[in-house]
Amino acid sequence: MMLRRFALASVLLIASSAAPAMAGTATSNLGVSALVTANCTISTTPVAFGNYDPIGANASTDLNGTGSVATTCTNGSSVVITLGQGSNADTGSTDAVPLRRAMSGSNYLSYSLYSDSARTTVWENTTGVAVTGTGTPVSNTVYGKMVAGQNVPIGSYTDTVVATVTY
């Protein structure tokens, strides 16, 4: 029994006095990258003119209405919103000088779309309206005007204008 204790003590002494094992280490930098590119979504709210009265209120007074173009674009992106000529553009209409018309059957009711509330800057399909993306929805009001004095028959007059966001 004594011999056994001695052997056990010897093993413990040898184990505790052995040189510790050395672990090696090495390091390297891990690169991380991401590319954020410009992206946009676009939606519209129709320009609502309401009732045009060619023999009463609108015989001498323009009819105004508003709608909107909303864009959500990547934060910091430079974008331009343009409005097309419409489905019923008048003869001589161009992207730079759109002559828009709403149609009912074979009849037309002329109107214009503007980027300012004074209705002086036509919103066209060339230079458009510049916007900087914020990453959140940005709403731009579209100001419409149907000029007074248009002698048109009764009907439901409509048009479709393509809104485009270029980024």
C-alpha positions in Angstrom: 0.0 0.0 0.0 2.8 2.3 0.7 4.4 1.5 -2.6 1.1 2.4 -4.2 1.0 5.7 -2.5 4.5 6.4 -3.5 3.8 5.6 -7.1 0.8 7.8 -7.1 2.7 10.6 -5.5 5.4 10.2 -8.1 3.0 10.4 -11.0 1.4 13.5 -9.6 4.8 15.1 -9.0 5.9 14.3 -12.5 2.6 15.6 -14.0 2.7 18.8 -12.1 6.3 19.6 -12.9 6.1 18.9 -16.6 6.5 21.9 -18.9 3.2 23.4 -19.9 2.1 22.9 -23.5 2.4 26.1 -25.6 -0.5 27.0 -28.0 0.3 29.1 -31.1 -1.8 31.9 -32.5 -2.0 33.8 -35.7 -4.2 36.6 -36.9 -5.4 38.0 -40.2 -7.8 40.9 -41.0 -11.1 39.9 -42.5 -12.4 42.4 -45.0 -16.1 43.2 -45.1 -17.8 45.2 -47.9 -21.2 46.1 -49.2 -22.3 48.3 -52.1 -25.4 50.4 -51.8 -26.8 51.4 -55.2 -29.5 53.9 -56.0 -33.0 52.4 -56.1 -36.5 54.0 -56.2 -40.1 53.2 -56.1 -42.8 55.5 -57.4 -46.6 55.9 -56.9 -49.2 58.5 -57.8 -52.4 60.0 -56.6 -54.6 61.2 -59.5 -55.1 64.9 -60.2 -58.7 65.5 -59.2 -60.2 68.5 -61.0 -63.8 67.8 -60.0 -66.7 69.4 -62.1 -65.8 71.6 -65.0 -68.7 74.1 -65.7 -68.1 75.6 -69.1 -71.1 78.0 -69.0 -70.9 79.0 -65.3 -67.9 79.0 -63.0 -65.4 77.9 -65.6 -66.5 80.2 -68.4 -64.1 82.7 -67.1 -62.2 81.1 -64.2 -59.7 78.2 -64.5 -60.4 75.0 -62.7 -57.5 73.9 -60.5 -56.8 70.5 -59.0 -54.0 68.6 -57.3 -52.5 65.2 -57.2 -49.1 63.8 -56.2 -46.2 61.7 -57.2 -44.5 59.9 -54.3 -41.0 58.4 -54.5 -39.0 56.4 -52.1 -35.4 56.5 -53.2 -32.1 55.4 -51.6 -30.8 58.0 -49.2 -28.6 60.5 -50.9 -29.5 59.5 -54.5 -30.2 62.2 -57.0 -33.4 61.6 -59.0 -35.5 63.3 -61.5 -39.3 62.9 -61.8 -40.8 63.6 -65.2 -44.4 63.5 -66.5 -45.2 62.3 -70.0 -47.5 64.1 -72.5 -50.5 62.0 -71.7 -52.5 59.5 -73.8 -54.4 62.3 -75.6 -51.7 64.8 -76.4 -52.7 67.6 -78.8 -51.1 68.2 -82.2 -47.7 69.8 -81.7 -47.2 68.5 -78.2 -43.6 67.6 -77.3 -41.9 66.2 -74.2 -40.5 69.7 -73.5 -43.9 71.5 -74.1 -46.7 69.0 -73.5 -50.2 69.9 -74.7 -52.2 67.6 -72.5 -55.9 66.8 -73.0 -58.5 64.7 -71.2 -60.9 62.8 -73.5 -64.5 61.8 -73.5 -65.5 60.0 -76.6 -64.2 62.2 -79.4 -64.1 65.4 -77.3 -61.2 66.9 -75.5 -60.7 69.1 -72.5 -57.2 70.8 -72.3 -55.3 71.0 -69.1 -51.7 71.6 -67.8 -49.7 70.1 -65.0 -47.3 72.2 -62.9 -44.6 71.6 -60.3 -45.4 74.9 -58.4 -48.5 76.1 -56.6 -48.5 79.3 -58.7 -49.0 77.1 -61.7 -46.2 78.8 -63.7 -43.6 76.0 -64.2 -45.0 73.2 -66.5 -44.1 69.7 -65.3 -42.8 68.2 -68.4 -40.9 65.1 -69.7 -37.4 66.4 -70.2 -35.9 68.3 -67.2 -38.6 67.3 -64.8 -38.3 67.9 -61.0 -35.1 67.1 -59.2 -35.4 65.3 -55.8 -32.8 63.9 -53.4 -33.6 60.5 -52.0 -34.0 60.3 -48.2 -34.8 56.6 -47.9 -38.3 57.4 -46.9 -41.3 58.4 -49.0 -41.2 61.9 -50.5 -44.4 63.3 -51.9 -44.4 65.9 -54.6 -47.6 67.8 -55.3 -48.8 68.0 -59.0 -50.7 71.2 -59.6 -53.2 71.0 -62.4 -55.2 73.6 -64.3 -58.0 73.3 -66.8 -58.1 76.7 -68.6 -61.4 78.6 -68.5 -63.7 79.0 -71.5 -63.5 75.6 -73.1 -66.9 74.9 -74.7 -67.1 71.1 -74.4 -70.1 68.7 -74.2 -71.0 66.8 -71.1 -69.0 63.6 -70.4 -66.4 62.0 -68.2 -63.1 63.3 -69.4 -60.0 61.3 -68.5 -56.3 61.0 -69.4 -53.3 58.9 -68.3 -50.0 60.6 -67.8 -46.9 58.4 -67.2 -44.8 59.5 -64.2 -41.2 58.4 -64.4 -38.5 58.5 -61.8 -34.9 58.4 -63.2 -32.0 57.6 -60.8 
